[in-house]
Amino acid sequence: MTAPTAGPAQAGAGVSALRRAVLWVPDWPVAAAVAEGAVGSHEPVAVHDSRGILVCSAAARAEGVRQGMRRRTAQGLCPGLVLLAADENRDARAFEPLVQAVEDVVAGVEVARPGVLLMAARGPARHAGSEEALAELLVGAVAEDTGAECQVGVADGLLAALLAARAGIVVPSGQGPAFLAPQDVRRLELAATTRERRAELAELTDLLRRLGLRTLGALAALAPGDVAARFGSLGLLAHRLARGGDVSVPAPRRPEQDVTVRTDLDPPAARSDVAAFAARALAEELAERLQRRGVVCGRVQVLARTEDGTELARTWRLDVAPSPTDLTDRVRWQLDGWLSGRSARPPSAPLVHLELLAQEISPAGVVSEGLWGRRGRGEVQAERAALRVQGLLGAEGVLVPVLQGGRDPRTRVRLVAWGDDPVPVLRPDAPWPGRLPDPAPATLLDERRAVVVLDAAGTPVTVDGRVRLSGEPARVVDDDGSREVVGWAGPWPMWERWWGMGRRRAWLQVALSDGVAQLLALESGQWWVEGLYD
């Protein structure tokens, strides 16, 4: 199809849409893992989180693996399936060479998320000769420089361009609403650039489908006032996208000035983990300045300067009202892409200057909050305090517990760095046969403490092969003295990975005369205090 190189188009009555080109790399998390050498290019691969399969390779799809499947189901369909945990840092790091390849063809590229690039279509299409020629030029440049396969779409408005890229077509100017009308309303989730916004749109689209609004055309046919009254500002955003508009509404007044924060790196940073500390503090400072001015930004530009004067720059598209964590993630991903060695054109010298520039500034009052309201002030302040402590102590200085699956209490708690995705590695909803029964101890000791359990005759209590106690526990002796056992329960055997070098333990709950209740574990003939009950 041939599309005229028009400027901003009217996607609907009162809805303005920029003519956009979108470059999309199918199955990017898989392609990133291949680029990093984690898997082979022809292996059946699936990337997963705690809920199931997020994306899979063509070889895995040929065996019946699909997005949203449980891992066990996917492995049953494809026994040779290689499972990789989702890793946003890997995805962003591997995406940098591809962005550089596109920048050799088109200026003003924006990263929406790893795997998706946005750019204005009018100027580049005129330079290439046509929008079809621009798409061919971009696909060829990416394939030649990185070996990755991608698709390019051109259309009026953000959502139409995203869907056009997935179909690999050019939608004629003015035909965006007609192109969007038959699409499933769940396609709105593609316009999100953060996990939080994706979750909000998923909740909204689920509600819309239950109300009978199953297509984008059905949503676009509603009156804006009715949408605002029923679904709030997030509903208005979805309505604008469904009509072929853009995320932000052009304001008929003088735009807000950009907000800039900067810092010098002393000593110079040659590694991404070193630069990340300064980046975290800068992102927090930028978020504070935006909040003080009562504005939000639509994109953030990361600028860096090396010791020899070379300047680096990259622009990331953001959802409205980005949190400090959203800003930190984008900056950390970009620094990792530049400094990890994956970049096709790595910095020629260590970084000495770092700068963040917030662009597309708009008043915070016109920005949509979450579907269920905004976060409280205390939550925001606690998040900032945690980021400050992390800046002082390092990323591992502030840890967050995540409840996950497992058989013993220590396995069921995973500690992740503040700001990282709090996703369990082991499924909490799995059956876990042989799991220690509730209640779980309220406190787990950092280092378990050795004790001796005695029966009434003063003989050490043991557990035989039939999981029977040699005698009733009467006293528990440790470095602090001896205390009487006033109640006990157990033992519960636990033999994990018995076919290899597994662990064999027996668990016992005891209530002591001083009011303390303990969880004990017998392993290799020695009793240990593992946890305490309230």
Secondary structure, DSSP 8 states (H G I E B T S, - for coil): ------SSEEEETTEEE-EEEEEE-TTHHHHHHHHTTSS-TTS-EEEE-SSSEEEE-HHHHHTT--TT--HHHHHHH-TT-EEEE--HHHHHHHHHHHHHHHHTT-SS-EEEETTEEEEESHHHHHHHSSHHHHHHHHHHHHHHHH----EEEEEESHHHHHHHHHHT-B--TT-HHHHHTTSBGGGGGGG--SHHHHHHHHHHHHHHHHTT--BHHHHHTS-HHHHHHHHHHHHHHHHHHHTT--SS---SS-----EEEEEEEEEEE-SHHHHHHHHHHHHHHHHHHHHHHTEE-SEEEEEEEETTS-EEEEEEE--SS--HHHHHHHHHHHHHHHHSS-SSS--SS-EEEEEEEEES-EEGGGS---TT----HHHHHHHHHHHHHHHHH-GGGSEEEEE---SSTTTTEEEEETTS----SS-TTS--TT---S---SEEEEEEEEEEEE-TTS-B--B-TTS-BSS---EEEETTEEEEEEEEEEEEEEEESTTTT-EEEEEEEEEETTS-EEEEEEETTEEEEEEEE-
